[in-house]
Amino acid sequence: MTLSCKTMVAEAESRIKAYTVQEAQQKLADPKVQLVDLRDVRELEREGVVPGAFHAPRGMIEFWVDPESPYFKPVFGEDREFIFFCAAGWRSALTTDTVQRMGLAPVAHMSGGFSAWKAAGAPVAEKPAKAAKA
């Protein structure tokens, strides 16, 4: 291994903005801020969700933020600050670095991820049930 994942995360963290759970929680009610949950849907079902966070699976993020992609999600075209988080902060550091390089701005990540959010006693909800197809 010539480049470890820990090194990649450390390098990403040196290039991006990071918020503590408390700072992210203060921004939760701001309509100009969107928290983005990168965790796998099974993690959301098992652990719960941050109320109001947009779910964007890590494996699709580059495609969802690129307006030229057929998978583009309009939320990423809105004039907002995007704060990414995952379970512990590793995936979100890498993601924030990637989307920042792609030109999405302003962006940041939440240090410690959902685990830190939950440990701090911040609000957690059950994952909403998927709407039935008509």
Buried (B, 14 or more C-beta within 10 A) or exposed (E): EEEEEEEBBEBBBEEBEBBEBEEBBEBBEEEEBBBBBBBBEEBBEEBBBBEEBBBBEBEEBBBBBBEEEEEBBEBBEEEBBBBBBBBBBBBBBBBBBBBBEEEBEEBBBBBBBBBBBBEEEBEEEEBEEEEEEE
